[in-house]
Amino acid sequence: MTIRAAFHSVHHHTTCTLHVEHPAGAPPTALFEALAAAGWTRSRLPVSRRPGDREEVAFEKRGSGFLGGWSVEETDEILAAARAILATHAVSDVPLHNDPLSGAA
């Protein structure tokens, strides 16, 4: 089973969501459980259908900052820990996409 993942950050870039893409109808349960054990929760966003009979699930993790934002130290720790969990489940090369503020020039 091919699983892909990416972190997405939106302006002001104080947290990231983790997006995990997998074959439709075959979620990587062990990976999802490991992320939950590390404090990641499923996003309220619905599962997204992707081309090639795939699905994408988003996860979030709150930090100690304002509205759950991450400090610089937390960012480094959280991303490193999540990448280690993903690597344990054969998911590597996880990019970080910094999306601009919607409507910004």
N, C-alpha and C positions, 0 to 999 in steps of 0.2 A: 504494500500500500504506500503510495507516494503522498507524503504530507509536506506542505510548504507553509511557511510562517513569515510574518513581517510585523514590525512595530510601526505604528502610525502616531504621529504627534501633530497637533494642530496648534496654531498660534494661540497662545503665549508659550507653548512648549513646556508646560510644567508637569505633564504626565504623558504616558503613551498608552494606546490600546494595543493589544496583541491580537493579530488576526491569524487564525489557523485555517488553512484550506485542506480539505480531504475529499476522498471519493464520496459521492452522495450516498446516504444510507449506511455509511460505514464509519462513524465517528471514532477517532482514536481514544477510546475510553480511558485507557491507562494514562495517556498523556493528559487528558482533561482532569483526571483525578489528581495527578501530580501537581498540576498548576493550582488546583483548588487547595491542596495541602500547603502550598506556598503562599496562599492568600489572594490568588487571582480569582475573580468571580466572572461568571458569564455576563456579558453586556445585555442591556435591555433591548438592544438592536436585534431584529429577527435574523435568523440564519439566512445568508445570502446565497442564492443559486449562482453558480459560475459555469462558464463554458466547459464542455468536456465532461458533463455529468458529475460536477463537483459542487461542494458546499463550502461556505466560509463562515466561521464562528468567531465572534470578537470577545475578548476578555479584558477586564479592567482590574487595576490594583490601586487602592487609595494610599496616599502618603500622609505625612504628618503636617503638611503645609495647609495654607488657606484653601478651603473647599477640596481638600484631599490631594492637593498638589504635592509633587515630589521636590525635595531639596536636591541640590547638586549631588551630595553624597548618596542620598537615596536613589537617585537616577542611576548612578554607577552600580550600586549594589543590586538594585531590582533588575536592571537589564542583564547584568552578569549572571545572577541566579536564574533568571528565566532562560537565558541562552544555555546554561548548564542543563537545565531540565529538558529543554528541547533536544540538545545533543544526546542525552541519554535515550531519547526516543527517535534517534536517527534523523533529526532535523537540524541541518547546519546552514551556514550562510544566510543568517536571518538579518535582512536589511532594516534600517531605520529610515522611514520616510517622514520628513518634516514638511507637512502640508502648510501652505500659506493661509493666511486669514481669508476666508471667503470674501470675494469682492475687492480684495486689495490689488493695487496696481503693481 
